[in-house]
Each structure stands twice: as C-alpha cells, then as structure tokens.
Amino acid sequence: MSEQIDMAKVEAMAGKVIGDVAGAVSLFMAYMGDQAGVFEAMDGEGPMTCEQLAARTGMNAKYLHEWLGSIAAAGYVDFDPVAETFELTPEQALIFTREGQPACMQGFIQAIVAQYEMHAEAVETFKSGEGRPWSDHSQCLFCGTDRFFRPGYAANLVDSWIPALGGVKEKLEAGAKVADIGCGHGSSTVLMAKAFPNSTFHGFDFHAPSIEQARAQAAEAGVANVEFSVAKAQDYPGEDFDFACIFDALHDMGDPVGAARHIRDTLKDDGTFMLVEPMAGDSMGENMHVIGQIFYGFSCMVCTPASLAQDVGLGLGAQAGQKRLTQVLKEAGFNTVKRAAETPTNMVLEVTG
C-alpha cells in the first residue's frame, strides 16, 4: 500500500524543528555571552552600539556584531533598528546574568551545553543500554546543575519548604542533627546551616569532587556547623538524625529503596525525611508539556544512566511521580508520605513513620 503524505503536517513539523534549531543556537549564544561576560557588561548600561559594547568589553566588534544579531533576533536583548543599538532590559538581565536570582537560567543552559560537549558518550550509552556513572560527565554538568538548583533552594528551602513540615523548623531552631544525602556541591546544606546555627548538618555524596566543592563553599560561607563526607546513600555514617533530606537526587540512585531504608534506620523515631523531587504527574500522559519534555530529556541523558551504573539499577527516572515515589518509600519501611509543598519544577514530600 502506498504511503500517503500530508504535506501540511510535514510543513508544520519542519517549522517546529526550525524553531527548535533556532532555540538550540540561541542557548549556545546565551552560554557564550555568559562565559565571556557580555551580558554582565550590558546589564544596567541602557542602549549600546556594537562599537560601544566592544570598547566596554575589549572584545572583537566583528564577533559581537554576529552575536548581537543572533540574540537580538531571539529576543534575548532588545534591538532598536533606527539607532542600531542593543539593550539588555532589567527583565532580560534577571534571566541571563543576575547570578543567584531564581529566574536566572544560565545554570540550566550550562547543563545542556555539557551534554553536547560529551555527545558521543551519551549516544553510545543510549545505544548500549548500559549505565553511565555520574562521574563520567563533563565538569560543566556538575557546575551547571548546582548553579541551576541553588537559586530555587535559596528562594524556597528555608522560607517555604521547611516551615511546611510538621515541627521541623522548631527542631532546627532549637538544635537538631541533620543529614543531607546526595548533597552535591553542598548548596542546600550550607543554606540550612546558615539559617539554623544551633543545628549540625552532615552532607553526604558519593562523588568525591563534589564533596571537595561543598567543603570549599562552606568555608567561603563561613559556616562551622556543617561537615561533608564521601559516602553512599545506602550506608552513610551516623545515627539518631532528627531530620534527613534529599534534593533532586533519589531518582538518580541505583537503589533508592535501600537509600530510603537506610535513612529510616538512621532517623530518630520521631524524625522526618524531606524528599524533594522533580515535579511530575503519575503517568506519562500527565507530563506532556514543556517541563516534562525537559525532565524526560535530562533523565535519558543523565539520571537513568547514573542509576543503571549503580547496584540494583532501578532507573526510576526524573518523572517518576508521587505515586511511584510513595511505593519506593513504603517499601523502605516508611508509613506516611504526603506532599507538603510544591513549585512549578519541584514537589516536596514529607515522609515519616
């Protein structure tokens, strides 16, 4: 039977792909502008000609001309075709250059660039079906991941998420023992340590270079009530913790049931486990939107390969959803799981019992 082609559908799909190609180019242009300090040089300066920007940055005006043309066409900066000037508005600056602001997207962009940097390894992993350790990725991914998540934690962790948990804030204010498992570069741990000086915080991660960065970050922040150790989630040291937490990392673990079981075993009887995971519905159909598109993609490139590279290799994926996560937590021995808070990109589960 001959194949019938609907050319209107072909044209519509081609148009979408062209838009996606343009977006991919624009993200790389945004990354270049971040790394070269061009966005920073434009922030607060008002309209500038290409020559003025070249003088301010010391960069080649020919390169800047092409770069400005691309990001202006993308709408990342404003362009006045009469005066031939370019301006980074305050709103655009929040997205592209104001480090630490919740709206800043450069960490996310950096994590995407890291995948293209090691695209051959990603393709080979995908074809082979084997795991790929977290440590096998570009250093750019680790920095980008921390840079992306840190502002969201800064905006929500102390002021919103912890107060939403029953009695946890009061314990931390009085003085509690806390485990931050899978702490990465330690941003979440340091935030809590600064906010609750009477408590002691223990950050654990199996990736030694990340622990080195976490220690450096704690030293820079001047917090003395925190320590970091290289350890797996299934067997980190210590006991009688009042509070334990995992931020966007349980789904990356090969044995999330074993990790949750160890958390339960090391918590006090009245302790609380806060699990922060990417926002997701309980079925793929519920995740057919732009956030789901992004998280499924990162899960294919990073999260699921990391899980499959570890013992058990459950491969939860970054879009597991609350129902599947609850099954994991109850299999580990916890009795109660409820959603305490949420953002457009995260769900916060309060786990007890």
Number of C-alpha atoms within 10 A of each C-alpha: 3 4 5 6 8 8 9 9 10 11 11 11 12 12 12 12 12 12 12 12 12 14 13 15 15 20 22 16 18 24 22 15 20 18 13 13 13 21 22 19 17 21 18 13 12 12 19 19 17 22 17 13 22 19 12 13 17 10 14 13 16 11 12 18 15 12 19 23 16 18 20 18 14 16 12 22 21 18 21 13 8 6 10 11 18 21 23 25 17 14 11 19 22 18 16 26 25 18 18 18 18 18 18 21 24 22 25 20 22 25 23 22 20 19 19 12 15 13 13 11 16 19 11 12 16 15 9 9 10 14 20 23 17 19 14 11 19 16 13 16 22 20 19 21 18 20 23 23 19 21 21 19 19 17 14 16 18 18 13 14 22 21 16 18 21 12 12 19 18 14 17 22 13 12 15 20 21 27 28 24 26 26 28 28 28 29 22 25 27 27 18 23 24 18 13 21 18 16 20 20 25 24 29 28 23 19 19 15 15 24 24 16 17 26 19 14 17 23 13 9 13 11 15 14 17 22 19 24 19 18 18 16 25 18 13 21 15 11 16 16 24 22 23 23 25 22 21 19 19 26 24 26 29 26 23 25 22 19 22 25 21 19 28 25 15 21 23 16 13 11 22 24 27 23 23 21 24 25 22 23 17 14 13 13 9 11 18 13 9 9 16 21 13 13 20 21 14 17 21 17 20 23 27 26 26 26 27 22 19 18 10 14 18 18 23 23 23 26 24 21 21 21 14 14 22 19 13 20 24 17 14 19 16 19 12 13 21 13 16 19 18 17 12 9 13 16 21 26 25 22 25 19 16
